[in-house]
Amino acid sequence: MNSWGIPNWLEQEVRERDKSCVYCGVALLEKMPSFGSRRTVATWEHIINDARIITRENIARCCASCNSSKGAKLLLAWLQSAYCGRMGITAESVAEVVKRAIAATRPESIPSPNSTSRPPA
């Protein structure tokens, strides 16, 4: 288990899946460069900002720049930020794991109390 509480099996799975930032798509560096910017260094990200949710759907890797910008902001609010606007980050441009998180948090994805799981007769 790493210092963020991510089990080894999940850490390995996410490292294999997320070779580039799940938000901006930049290729991730594994280590801090001896000189230059740390902007593209890989960081651990909870897509939904809840450290208790340690699942393949919520744990991802993103660049230090995106992680710093997002901070504790809600995903949908952050996607509307000036940073995302400058970087061209949209709900359509992010990685599939983030798109699935967006779909799960949008109001239209939440069934209404009057909805039924059966098709109409």
N, C-alpha and C positions, 0 to 999 in steps of 0.2 A: 504494500500500500504506500502511495506517495504522500507527501506532506499535505496534500489537499484532500486526503481521504479517498482517493481514487484507487480501487483495487488494481493490481498488476495486470490482470487479464483485460480489464477495460482500458487501462492506459495504453496497452499494446494495440488493441483494436482501434482506438481513436487515433493513435499515431499513424497507423497504416492508412486509415481513411482520410485524415486531414493533413495532407502534405502542403496545402496552401491555406491561407486565412479563409475561414468560413464566411467572412463578411466581405472583404475587399479582393480576395483572390490572389494576393501576393504570395510568392514562394516563401516558405518559412525557413528561417535559420534555426538550427538546434542550439547553438551557443552564442553568447554575446561576442561580437567581433572585437578583436584587440584594438581596432580603431574604427571610427565611423559611427553611424547611427544604429541604435538598437531597435529602430522602428519595426523591422521585419523578424525580430526574434520571436519564436513560438512561445505562447503563453496558454495556460489553461483557462477555459471559459465555461461558465454556467450560462447557457443560452437564456434560460429563465432564471433570474437572479435569486436562486434559493439553493444554498450550499447543501441542503439536505437531499436534494434531488441528484443522485449520482447514478445516472443511467446513460446508455448509449444515445438516447434521444436528447439529453440535456448537456452532456459533457462534450466539449469540442475544443479545437485549437484555433487560435486566432493570433494575429500579429499584435505586438505590444502597443502599437499605435491605436488600433481599433479597440483593444481591451481598455486602454486608458481613456479613450473617448466615451465608450459605453459606460464604464464604471458601474454604478448601481441603478442606472436608468432602466426602465421597462423597455423591452425590445421594440415594440411598436412606436413608442415615443422616441427612442434613439434613432430609429430609421427616418424620422422626420427632422432630425437635427441638421444644423449647418454643416457639421463634419461630414455626415453621410451625403449631403448635397454636393459638397466639394469633391468628395471621393467617388461620386457616382454609385453609391451603395443604395440599392432599392430592395424591396421585398422580392422582386423578380430576379435580381442579380446575385443574391446570396446562395450559398451552398444548399443542397437538398435538405440536410439535417435542420438548417435554419428555416427553410420554407415549411417544413412539417411543423416546426414549433409555432410559426406564424399562423398556419392554418388551425392549429389547436387552440390558439388564443383569440382568434377573431370571433366576434359575436355571432356571425352567421354560421359558425361551426358548432355552436352550442344549441342543442335542441330546445325548442320552446316547450313550456309546460304542457301545451295542448297537442304536441306532436306525438305521432305514434310510429313505432318501428315497422308496422305492417303496411303494405301498400293498400290503397283504397279498394274496396270490393267492387 
